[in-house]
Amino acid sequence: MSPANPDDSKITSPGDWVLIVDNDTLVRNVVERMLEKTGLEVVGAESAAQAFELLLQRPREPVVVMVEVLMPGMDGLTLTRKLSQRLEKSTLIFLSGHTSNFSWLPPDLRGIPFVSKPFTAAVITKIVEAAHAGYLRKS
């Protein structure tokens, strides 16, 4: 059921946040703007190292961690493996503009959603809102 007022669908739980790990500043900024209407804080990291620093600084797990597959330093596959061992409630999502064929993903990572760039605000918002509902159920 859709709310009568579109603003009623806003996610407003205090402390809930989304982490975007992508070495491309433009992508991080665009995703942040796309998710403004959800009411979630969106935090960007340009590397795996910065992502781990941010996670240590926060008292709560992010609702969603979106990870670019191809990054300098630690790649997104390795980062996602490490995060999946550490985060209990967060939804992990791969982002990539380099492929829409996911058959190359290692078997242990095939259950993680994959979003091909470019994507729309509607697609990302729907994913984040569904993840938030799951996050709240795990609380």
Phi and psi in radians as a Rosetta constraint file:
Dihedral C 1 N 2 CA 2 C 2 CIRCULARHARMONIC -1.508 0.35
Dihedral N 2 CA 2 C 2 N 3 CIRCULARHARMONIC 2.465 0.35
Dihedral C 2 N 3 CA 3 C 3 CIRCULARHARMONIC -1.184 0.35
Dihedral N 3 CA 3 C 3 N 4 CIRCULARHARMONIC 2.656 0.35
Dihedral C 3 N 4 CA 4 C 4 CIRCULARHARMONIC -1.125 0.35
Dihedral N 4 CA 4 C 4 N 5 CIRCULARHARMONIC -0.670 0.35
Dihedral C 4 N 5 CA 5 C 5 CIRCULARHARMONIC -1.889 0.35
Dihedral N 5 CA 5 C 5 N 6 CIRCULARHARMONIC 2.137 0.35
Dihedral C 5 N 6 CA 6 C 6 CIRCULARHARMONIC -0.963 0.35
Dihedral N 6 CA 6 C 6 N 7 CIRCULARHARMONIC -0.524 0.35
Dihedral C 6 N 7 CA 7 C 7 CIRCULARHARMONIC -1.198 0.35
Dihedral N 7 CA 7 C 7 N 8 CIRCULARHARMONIC -0.316 0.35
Dihedral C 7 N 8 CA 8 C 8 CIRCULARHARMONIC -1.198 0.35
Dihedral N 8 CA 8 C 8 N 9 CIRCULARHARMONIC -0.307 0.35
Dihedral C 8 N 9 CA 9 C 9 CIRCULARHARMONIC -1.459 0.35
Dihedral N 9 CA 9 C 9 N 10 CIRCULARHARMONIC -0.032 0.35
Dihedral C 9 N 10 CA 10 C 10 CIRCULARHARMONIC -1.097 0.35
Dihedral N 10 CA 10 C 10 N 11 CIRCULARHARMONIC 2.366 0.35
Dihedral C 10 N 11 CA 11 C 11 CIRCULARHARMONIC -1.486 0.35
Dihedral N 11 CA 11 C 11 N 12 CIRCULARHARMONIC 2.147 0.35
Dihedral C 11 N 12 CA 12 C 12 CIRCULARHARMONIC -2.242 0.35
Dihedral N 12 CA 12 C 12 N 13 CIRCULARHARMONIC 0.287 0.35
Dihedral C 12 N 13 CA 13 C 13 CIRCULARHARMONIC -1.095 0.35
Dihedral N 13 CA 13 C 13 N 14 CIRCULARHARMONIC 2.138 0.35
Dihedral C 13 N 14 CA 14 C 14 CIRCULARHARMONIC -1.071 0.35
Dihedral N 14 CA 14 C 14 N 15 CIRCULARHARMONIC 2.418 0.35
Dihedral C 14 N 15 CA 15 C 15 CIRCULARHARMONIC 1.514 0.35
Dihedral N 15 CA 15 C 15 N 16 CIRCULARHARMONIC -0.173 0.35
Dihedral C 15 N 16 CA 16 C 16 CIRCULARHARMONIC -1.354 0.35
Dihedral N 16 CA 16 C 16 N 17 CIRCULARHARMONIC 2.399 0.35
Dihedral C 16 N 17 CA 17 C 17 CIRCULARHARMONIC -2.597 0.35
Dihedral N 17 CA 17 C 17 N 18 CIRCULARHARMONIC 2.892 0.35
Dihedral C 17 N 18 CA 18 C 18 CIRCULARHARMONIC -2.169 0.35
Dihedral N 18 CA 18 C 18 N 19 CIRCULARHARMONIC 2.414 0.35
Dihedral C 18 N 19 CA 19 C 19 CIRCULARHARMONIC -1.952 0.35
Dihedral N 19 CA 19 C 19 N 20 CIRCULARHARMONIC 2.184 0.35
Dihedral C 19 N 20 CA 20 C 20 CIRCULARHARMONIC -1.904 0.35
Dihedral N 20 CA 20 C 20 N 21 CIRCULARHARMONIC 2.078 0.35
Dihedral C 20 N 21 CA 21 C 21 CIRCULARHARMONIC -1.951 0.35
Dihedral N 21 CA 21 C 21 N 22 CIRCULARHARMONIC 1.825 0.35
Dihedral C 21 N 22 CA 22 C 22 CIRCULARHARMONIC -2.694 0.35
Dihedral N 22 CA 22 C 22 N 23 CIRCULARHARMONIC 2.310 0.35
Dihedral C 22 N 23 CA 23 C 23 CIRCULARHARMONIC -1.283 0.35
Dihedral N 23 CA 23 C 23 N 24 CIRCULARHARMONIC -0.117 0.35
Dihedral C 23 N 24 CA 24 C 24 CIRCULARHARMONIC -1.663 0.35
Dihedral N 24 CA 24 C 24 N 25 CIRCULARHARMONIC 1.925 0.35
Dihedral C 24 N 25 CA 25 C 25 CIRCULARHARMONIC -1.014 0.35
Dihedral N 25 CA 25 C 25 N 26 CIRCULARHARMONIC -0.694 0.35
Dihedral C 25 N 26 CA 26 C 26 CIRCULARHARMONIC -1.047 0.35
Dihedral N 26 CA 26 C 26 N 27 CIRCULARHARMONIC -0.766 0.35
Dihedral C 26 N 27 CA 27 C 27 CIRCULARHARMONIC -1.079 0.35
Dihedral N 27 CA 27 C 27 N 28 CIRCULARHARMONIC -0.807 0.35
Dihedral C 27 N 28 CA 28 C 28 CIRCULARHARMONIC -1.039 0.35
Dihedral N 28 CA 28 C 28 N 29 CIRCULARHARMONIC -0.761 0.35
Dihedral C 28 N 29 CA 29 C 29 CIRCULARHARMONIC -1.157 0.35
Dihedral N 29 CA 29 C 29 N 30 CIRCULARHARMONIC -0.709 0.35
Dihedral C 29 N 30 CA 30 C 30 CIRCULARHARMONIC -1.140 0.35
Dihedral N 30 CA 30 C 30 N 31 CIRCULARHARMONIC -0.785 0.35
Dihedral C 30 N 31 CA 31 C 31 CIRCULARHARMONIC -1.100 0.35
Dihedral N 31 CA 31 C 31 N 32 CIRCULARHARMONIC -0.697 0.35
Dihedral C 31 N 32 CA 32 C 32 CIRCULARHARMONIC -1.033 0.35
Dihedral N 32 CA 32 C 32 N 33 CIRCULARHARMONIC -0.799 0.35
Dihedral C 32 N 33 CA 33 C 33 CIRCULARHARMONIC -1.127 0.35
Dihedral N 33 CA 33 C 33 N 34 CIRCULARHARMONIC -0.691 0.35
Dihedral C 33 N 34 CA 34 C 34 CIRCULARHARMONIC -1.071 0.35
Dihedral N 34 CA 34 C 34 N 35 CIRCULARHARMONIC -0.579 0.35
Dihedral C 34 N 35 CA 35 C 35 CIRCULARHARMONIC -1.694 0.35
Dihedral N 35 CA 35 C 35 N 36 CIRCULARHARMONIC 0.050 0.35
Dihedral C 35 N 36 CA 36 C 36 CIRCULARHARMONIC -0.919 0.35
Dihedral N 36 CA 36 C 36 N 37 CIRCULARHARMONIC -0.734 0.35
Dihedral C 36 N 37 CA 37 C 37 CIRCULARHARMONIC -1.232 0.35
Dihedral N 37 CA 37 C 37 N 38 CIRCULARHARMONIC -0.233 0.35
Dihedral C 37 N 38 CA 38 C 38 CIRCULARHARMONIC -1.307 0.35
Dihedral N 38 CA 38 C 38 N 39 CIRCULARHARMONIC -0.362 0.35
Dihedral C 38 N 39 CA 39 C 39 CIRCULARHARMONIC 1.484 0.35
Dihedral N 39 CA 39 C 39 N 40 CIRCULARHARMONIC -0.068 0.35
Dihedral C 39 N 40 CA 40 C 40 CIRCULARHARMONIC -1.427 0.35
Dihedral N 40 CA 40 C 40 N 41 CIRCULARHARMONIC 2.558 0.35
Dihedral C 40 N 41 CA 41 C 41 CIRCULARHARMONIC -1.321 0.35
Dihedral N 41 CA 41 C 41 N 42 CIRCULARHARMONIC 2.339 0.35
Dihedral C 41 N 42 CA 42 C 42 CIRCULARHARMONIC -1.958 0.35
Dihedral N 42 CA 42 C 42 N 43 CIRCULARHARMONIC 2.170 0.35
Dihedral C 42 N 43 CA 43 C 43 CIRCULARHARMONIC -2.106 0.35
Dihedral N 43 CA 43 C 43 N 44 CIRCULARHARMONIC 2.346 0.35
Dihedral C 43 N 44 CA 44 C 44 CIRCULARHARMONIC -1.882 0.35
Dihedral N 44 CA 44 C 44 N 45 CIRCULARHARMONIC 2.557 0.35
Dihedral C 44 N 45 CA 45 C 45 CIRCULARHARMONIC -2.284 0.35
Dihedral N 45 CA 45 C 45 N 46 CIRCULARHARMONIC 2.397 0.35
Dihedral C 45 N 46 CA 46 C 46 CIRCULARHARMONIC -1.586 0.35
Dihedral N 46 CA 46 C 46 N 47 CIRCULARHARMONIC -0.067 0.35
Dihedral C 46 N 47 CA 47 C 47 CIRCULARHARMONIC -2.718 0.35
Dihedral N 47 CA 47 C 47 N 48 CIRCULARHARMONIC 2.915 0.35
Dihedral C 47 N 48 CA 48 C 48 CIRCULARHARMONIC -1.094 0.35
Dihedral N 48 CA 48 C 48 N 49 CIRCULARHARMONIC -0.721 0.35
Dihedral C 48 N 49 CA 49 C 49 CIRCULARHARMONIC -1.038 0.35
Dihedral N 49 CA 49 C 49 N 50 CIRCULARHARMONIC -0.774 0.35
Dihedral C 49 N 50 CA 50 C 50 CIRCULARHARMONIC -1.171 0.35
Dihedral N 50 CA 50 C 50 N 51 CIRCULARHARMONIC -0.624 0.35
Dihedral C 50 N 51 CA 51 C 51 CIRCULARHARMONIC -1.061 0.35
Dihedral N 51 CA 51 C 51 N 52 CIRCULARHARMONIC -0.792 0.35
Dihedral C 51 N 52 CA 52 C 52 CIRCULARHARMONIC -1.108 0.35
Dihedral N 52 CA 52 C 52 N 53 CIRCULARHARMONIC -0.683 0.35
Dihedral C 52 N 53 CA 53 C 53 CIRCULARHARMONIC -1.042 0.35
Dihedral N 53 CA 53 C 53 N 54 CIRCULARHARMONIC -0.803 0.35
Dihedral C 53 N 54 CA 54 C 54 CIRCULARHARMONIC -1.093 0.35
Dihedral N 54 CA 54 C 54 N 55 CIRCULARHARMONIC -0.729 0.35
Dihedral C 54 N 55 CA 55 C 55 CIRCULARHARMONIC -1.093 0.35
Dihedral N 55 CA 55 C 55 N 56 CIRCULARHARMONIC -0.648 0.35
Dihedral C 55 N 56 CA 56 C 56 CIRCULARHARMONIC -1.212 0.35
Dihedral N 56 CA 56 C 56 N 57 CIRCULARHARMONIC -0.485 0.35
Dihedral C 56 N 57 CA 57 C 57 CIRCULARHARMONIC -1.417 0.35
Dihedral N 57 CA 57 C 57 N 58 CIRCULARHARMONIC -0.274 0.35
Dihedral C 57 N 58 CA 58 C 58 CIRCULARHARMONIC -1.788 0.35
Dihedral N 58 CA 58 C 58 N 59 CIRCULARHARMONIC 2.454 0.35
Dihedral C 58 N 59 CA 59 C 59 CIRCULARHARMONIC -1.336 0.35
Dihedral N 59 CA 59 C 59 N 60 CIRCULARHARMONIC -0.348 0.35
Dihedral C 59 N 60 CA 60 C 60 CIRCULARHARMONIC -2.125 0.35
Dihedral N 60 CA 60 C 60 N 61 CIRCULARHARMONIC 2.634 0.35
Dihedral C 60 N 61 CA 61 C 61 CIRCULARHARMONIC -1.184 0.35
Dihedral N 61 CA 61 C 61 N 62 CIRCULARHARMONIC 2.635 0.35
Dihedral C 61 N 62 CA 62 C 62 CIRCULARHARMONIC -1.222 0.35
Dihedral N 62 CA 62 C 62 N 63 CIRCULARHARMONIC 2.671 0.35
Dihedral C 62 N 63 CA 63 C 63 CIRCULARHARMONIC -1.126 0.35
Dihedral N 63 CA 63 C 63 N 64 CIRCULARHARMONIC -0.775 0.35
Dihedral C 63 N 64 CA 64 C 64 CIRCULARHARMONIC -2.389 0.35
Dihedral N 64 CA 64 C 64 N 65 CIRCULARHARMONIC 2.500 0.35
Dihedral C 64 N 65 CA 65 C 65 CIRCULARHARMONIC -2.122 0.35
Dihedral N 65 CA 65 C 65 N 66 CIRCULARHARMONIC 2.028 0.35
Dihedral C 65 N 66 CA 66 C 66 CIRCULARHARMONIC -1.745 0.35
Dihedral N 66 CA 66 C 66 N 67 CIRCULARHARMONIC 2.181 0.35
Dihedral C 66 N 67 CA 67 C 67 CIRCULARHARMONIC -2.164 0.35
Dihedral N 67 CA 67 C 67 N 68 CIRCULARHARMONIC 2.158 0.35
Dihedral C 67 N 68 CA 68 C 68 CIRCULARHARMONIC -1.183 0.35
Dihedral N 68 CA 68 C 68 N 69 CIRCULARHARMONIC 2.352 0.35
Dihedral C 68 N 69 CA 69 C 69 CIRCULARHARMONIC -1.198 0.35
Dihedral N 69 CA 69 C 69 N 70 CIRCULARHARMONIC -0.827 0.35
Dihedral C 69 N 70 CA 70 C 70 CIRCULARHARMONIC -1.787 0.35
Dihedral N 70 CA 70 C 70 N 71 CIRCULARHARMONIC 1.850 0.35
Dihedral C 70 N 71 CA 71 C 71 CIRCULARHARMONIC -2.373 0.35
Dihedral N 71 CA 71 C 71 N 72 CIRCULARHARMONIC 2.671 0.35
Dihedral C 71 N 72 CA 72 C 72 CIRCULARHARMONIC -1.149 0.35
Dihedral N 72 CA 72 C 72 N 73 CIRCULARHARMONIC 2.735 0.35
Dihedral C 72 N 73 CA 73 C 73 CIRCULARHARMONIC 1.304 0.35
Dihedral N 73 CA 73 C 73 N 74 CIRCULARHARMONIC -2.315 0.35
Dihedral C 73 N 74 CA 74 C 74 CIRCULARHARMONIC -1.253 0.35
Dihedral N 74 CA 74 C 74 N 75 CIRCULARHARMONIC 2.158 0.35
Dihedral C 74 N 75 CA 75 C 75 CIRCULARHARMONIC -1.315 0.35
Dihedral N 75 CA 75 C 75 N 76 CIRCULARHARMONIC 2.937 0.35
Dihedral C 75 N 76 CA 76 C 76 CIRCULARHARMONIC -1.143 0.35
Dihedral N 76 CA 76 C 76 N 77 CIRCULARHARMONIC -0.522 0.35
Dihedral C 76 N 77 CA 77 C 77 CIRCULARHARMONIC -1.147 0.35
Dihedral N 77 CA 77 C 77 N 78 CIRCULARHARMONIC -0.821 0.35
Dihedral C 77 N 78 CA 78 C 78 CIRCULARHARMONIC -1.135 0.35
Dihedral N 78 CA 78 C 78 N 79 CIRCULARHARMONIC -0.774 0.35
Dihedral C 78 N 79 CA 79 C 79 CIRCULARHARMONIC -1.027 0.35
Dihedral N 79 CA 79 C 79 N 80 CIRCULARHARMONIC -0.789 0.35
Dihedral C 79 N 80 CA 80 C 80 CIRCULARHARMONIC -1.118 0.35
Dihedral N 80 CA 80 C 80 N 81 CIRCULARHARMONIC -0.688 0.35
Dihedral C 80 N 81 CA 81 C 81 CIRCULARHARMONIC -1.027 0.35
Dihedral N 81 CA 81 C 81 N 82 CIRCULARHARMONIC -0.798 0.35
Dihedral C 81 N 82 CA 82 C 82 CIRCULARHARMONIC -1.147 0.35
Dihedral N 82 CA 82 C 82 N 83 CIRCULARHARMONIC -0.723 0.35
Dihedral C 82 N 83 CA 83 C 83 CIRCULARHARMONIC -1.156 0.35
Dihedral N 83 CA 83 C 83 N 84 CIRCULARHARMONIC -0.663 0.35
Dihedral C 83 N 84 CA 84 C 84 CIRCULARHARMONIC -1.135 0.35
Dihedral N 84 CA 84 C 84 N 85 CIRCULARHARMONIC -0.438 0.35
Dihedral C 84 N 85 CA 85 C 85 CIRCULARHARMONIC -1.419 0.35
Dihedral N 85 CA 85 C 85 N 86 CIRCULARHARMONIC -0.324 0.35
Dihedral C 85 N 86 CA 86 C 86 CIRCULARHARMONIC -1.847 0.35
Dihedral N 86 CA 86 C 86 N 87 CIRCULARHARMONIC -0.598 0.35
Dihedral C 86 N 87 CA 87 C 87 CIRCULARHARMONIC -1.755 0.35
Dihedral N 87 CA 87 C 87 N 88 CIRCULARHARMONIC 2.232 0.35
Dihedral C 87 N 88 CA 88 C 88 CIRCULARHARMONIC -1.642 0.35
Dihedral N 88 CA 88 C 88 N 89 CIRCULARHARMONIC -0.573 0.35
Dihedral C 88 N 89 CA 89 C 89 CIRCULARHARMONIC -1.883 0.35
Dihedral N 89 CA 89 C 89 N 90 CIRCULARHARMONIC -0.353 0.35
Dihedral C 89 N 90 CA 90 C 90 CIRCULARHARMONIC -1.248 0.35
Dihedral N 90 CA 90 C 90 N 91 CIRCULARHARMONIC 2.535 0.35
Dihedral C 90 N 91 CA 91 C 91 CIRCULARHARMONIC -1.624 0.35
Dihedral N 91 CA 91 C 91 N 92 CIRCULARHARMONIC 2.246 0.35
Dihedral C 91 N 92 CA 92 C 92 CIRCULARHARMONIC -1.739 0.35
Dihedral N 92 CA 92 C 92 N 93 CIRCULARHARMONIC 2.422 0.35
Dihedral C 92 N 93 CA 93 C 93 CIRCULARHARMONIC -2.404 0.35
Dihedral N 93 CA 93 C 93 N 94 CIRCULARHARMONIC 2.331 0.35
Dihedral C 93 N 94 CA 94 C 94 CIRCULARHARMONIC -1.512 0.35
Dihedral N 94 CA 94 C 94 N 95 CIRCULARHARMONIC 2.500 0.35
Dihedral C 94 N 95 CA 95 C 95 CIRCULARHARMONIC -2.138 0.35
Dihedral N 95 CA 95 C 95 N 96 CIRCULARHARMONIC 2.467 0.35
Dihedral C 95 N 96 CA 96 C 96 CIRCULARHARMONIC -2.837 0.35
Dihedral N 96 CA 96 C 96 N 97 CIRCULARHARMONIC 2.468 0.35
Dihedral C 96 N 97 CA 97 C 97 CIRCULARHARMONIC -1.803 0.35
Dihedral N 97 CA 97 C 97 N 98 CIRCULARHARMONIC 0.096 0.35
Dihedral C 97 N 98 CA 98 C 98 CIRCULARHARMONIC -1.709 0.35
Dihedral N 98 CA 98 C 98 N 99 CIRCULARHARMONIC -0.222 0.35
Dihedral C 98 N 99 CA 99 C 99 CIRCULARHARMONIC -2.800 0.35
Dihedral N 99 CA 99 C 99 N 100 CIRCULARHARMONIC 2.650 0.35
Dihedral C 99 N 100 CA 100 C 100 CIRCULARHARMONIC -2.066 0.35
Dihedral N 100 CA 100 C 100 N 101 CIRCULARHARMONIC 0.034 0.35
Dihedral C 100 N 101 CA 101 C 101 CIRCULARHARMONIC -1.730 0.35
Dihedral N 101 CA 101 C 101 N 102 CIRCULARHARMONIC 2.053 0.35
Dihedral C 101 N 102 CA 102 C 102 CIRCULARHARMONIC -1.722 0.35
Dihedral N 102 CA 102 C 102 N 103 CIRCULARHARMONIC 0.095 0.35
Dihedral C 102 N 103 CA 103 C 103 CIRCULARHARMONIC -1.129 0.35
Dihedral N 103 CA 103 C 103 N 104 CIRCULARHARMONIC -0.352 0.35
Dihedral C 103 N 104 CA 104 C 104 CIRCULARHARMONIC -1.372 0.35
Dihedral N 104 CA 104 C 104 N 105 CIRCULARHARMONIC -0.212 0.35
Dihedral C 104 N 105 CA 105 C 105 CIRCULARHARMONIC -1.066 0.35
Dihedral N 105 CA 105 C 105 N 106 CIRCULARHARMONIC 2.414 0.35
Dihedral C 105 N 106 CA 106 C 106 CIRCULARHARMONIC -1.037 0.35
Dihedral N 106 CA 106 C 106 N 107 CIRCULARHARMONIC 2.577 0.35
Dihedral C 106 N 107 CA 107 C 107 CIRCULARHARMONIC -0.934 0.35
Dihedral N 107 CA 107 C 107 N 108 CIRCULARHARMONIC -0.627 0.35
Dihedral C 107 N 108 CA 108 C 108 CIRCULARHARMONIC -1.254 0.35
Dihedral N 108 CA 108 C 108 N 109 CIRCULARHARMONIC -0.186 0.35
Dihedral C 108 N 109 CA 109 C 109 CIRCULARHARMONIC -1.994 0.35
Dihedral N 109 CA 109 C 109 N 110 CIRCULARHARMONIC 0.075 0.35
Dihedral C 109 N 110 CA 110 C 110 CIRCULARHARMONIC -1.239 0.35
Dihedral N 110 CA 110 C 110 N 111 CIRCULARHARMONIC -0.288 0.35
Dihedral C 110 N 111 CA 111 C 111 CIRCULARHARMONIC -1.449 0.35
Dihedral N 111 CA 111 C 111 N 112 CIRCULARHARMONIC -0.092 0.35
Dihedral C 111 N 112 CA 112 C 112 CIRCULARHARMONIC -1.521 0.35
Dihedral N 112 CA 112 C 112 N 113 CIRCULARHARMONIC 2.241 0.35
Dihedral C 112 N 113 CA 113 C 113 CIRCULARHARMONIC -0.995 0.35
Dihedral N 113 CA 113 C 113 N 114 CIRCULARHARMONIC 2.582 0.35
Dihedral C 113 N 114 CA 114 C 114 CIRCULARHARMONIC -2.245 0.35
Dihedral N 114 CA 114 C 114 N 115 CIRCULARHARMONIC 2.171 0.35
Dihedral C 114 N 115 CA 115 C 115 CIRCULARHARMONIC -2.026 0.35
Dihedral N 115 CA 115 C 115 N 116 CIRCULARHARMONIC 2.148 0.35
Dihedral C 115 N 116 CA 116 C 116 CIRCULARHARMONIC -1.482 0.35
Dihedral N 116 CA 116 C 116 N 117 CIRCULARHARMONIC 2.373 0.35
Dihedral C 116 N 117 CA 117 C 117 CIRCULARHARMONIC -1.480 0.35
Dihedral N 117 CA 117 C 117 N 118 CIRCULARHARMONIC 2.542 0.35
Dihedral C 117 N 118 CA 118 C 118 CIRCULARHARMONIC -1.360 0.35
Dihedral N 118 CA 118 C 118 N 119 CIRCULARHARMONIC 2.665 0.35
Dihedral C 118 N 119 CA 119 C 119 CIRCULARHARMONIC -2.252 0.35
Dihedral N 119 CA 119 C 119 N 120 CIRCULARHARMONIC 2.888 0.35
Dihedral C 119 N 120 CA 120 C 120 CIRCULARHARMONIC -1.717 0.35
Dihedral N 120 CA 120 C 120 N 121 CIRCULARHARMONIC 2.825 0.35
Dihedral C 120 N 121 CA 121 C 121 CIRCULARHARMONIC -1.053 0.35
Dihedral N 121 CA 121 C 121 N 122 CIRCULARHARMONIC -0.659 0.35
Dihedral C 121 N 122 CA 122 C 122 CIRCULARHARMONIC -1.087 0.35
Dihedral N 122 CA 122 C 122 N 123 CIRCULARHARMONIC -0.732 0.35
Dihedral C 122 N 123 CA 123 C 123 CIRCULARHARMONIC -1.130 0.35
Dihedral N 123 CA 123 C 123 N 124 CIRCULARHARMONIC -0.874 0.35
Dihedral C 123 N 124 CA 124 C 124 CIRCULARHARMONIC -1.134 0.35
Dihedral N 124 CA 124 C 124 N 125 CIRCULARHARMONIC -0.728 0.35
Dihedral C 124 N 125 CA 125 C 125 CIRCULARHARMONIC -1.096 0.35
Dihedral N 125 CA 125 C 125 N 126 CIRCULARHARMONIC -0.751 0.35
Dihedral C 125 N 126 CA 126 C 126 CIRCULARHARMONIC -1.071 0.35
Dihedral N 126 CA 126 C 126 N 127 CIRCULARHARMONIC -0.766 0.35
Dihedral C 126 N 127 CA 127 C 127 CIRCULARHARMONIC -1.085 0.35
Dihedral N 127 CA 127 C 127 N 128 CIRCULARHARMONIC -0.802 0.35
Dihedral C 127 N 128 CA 128 C 128 CIRCULARHARMONIC -1.175 0.35
Dihedral N 128 CA 128 C 128 N 129 CIRCULARHARMONIC -0.708 0.35
Dihedral C 128 N 129 CA 129 C 129 CIRCULARHARMONIC -1.141 0.35
Dihedral N 129 CA 129 C 129 N 130 CIRCULARHARMONIC -0.686 0.35
Dihedral C 129 N 130 CA 130 C 130 CIRCULARHARMONIC -1.142 0.35
Dihedral N 130 CA 130 C 130 N 131 CIRCULARHARMONIC -0.725 0.35
Dihedral C 130 N 131 CA 131 C 131 CIRCULARHARMONIC -1.119 0.35
Dihedral N 131 CA 131 C 131 N 132 CIRCULARHARMONIC -0.666 0.35
Dihedral C 131 N 132 CA 132 C 132 CIRCULARHARMONIC -1.120 0.35
Dihedral N 132 CA 132 C 132 N 133 CIRCULARHARMONIC -0.715 0.35
Dihedral C 132 N 133 CA 133 C 133 CIRCULARHARMONIC -1.046 0.35
Dihedral N 133 CA 133 C 133 N 134 CIRCULARHARMONIC -0.745 0.35
Dihedral C 133 N 134 CA 134 C 134 CIRCULARHARMONIC -1.155 0.35
Dihedral N 134 CA 134 C 134 N 135 CIRCULARHARMONIC -0.656 0.35
Dihedral C 134 N 135 CA 135 C 135 CIRCULARHARMONIC -1.073 0.35
Dihedral N 135 CA 135 C 135 N 136 CIRCULARHARMONIC -0.778 0.35
Dihedral C 135 N 136 CA 136 C 136 CIRCULARHARMONIC -1.150 0.35
Dihedral N 136 CA 136 C 136 N 137 CIRCULARHARMONIC -0.641 0.35
Dihedral C 136 N 137 CA 137 C 137 CIRCULARHARMONIC -1.124 0.35
Dihedral N 137 CA 137 C 137 N 138 CIRCULARHARMONIC -0.518 0.35
Dihedral C 137 N 138 CA 138 C 138 CIRCULARHARMONIC -1.415 0.35
Dihedral N 138 CA 138 C 138 N 139 CIRCULARHARMONIC -0.170 0.35
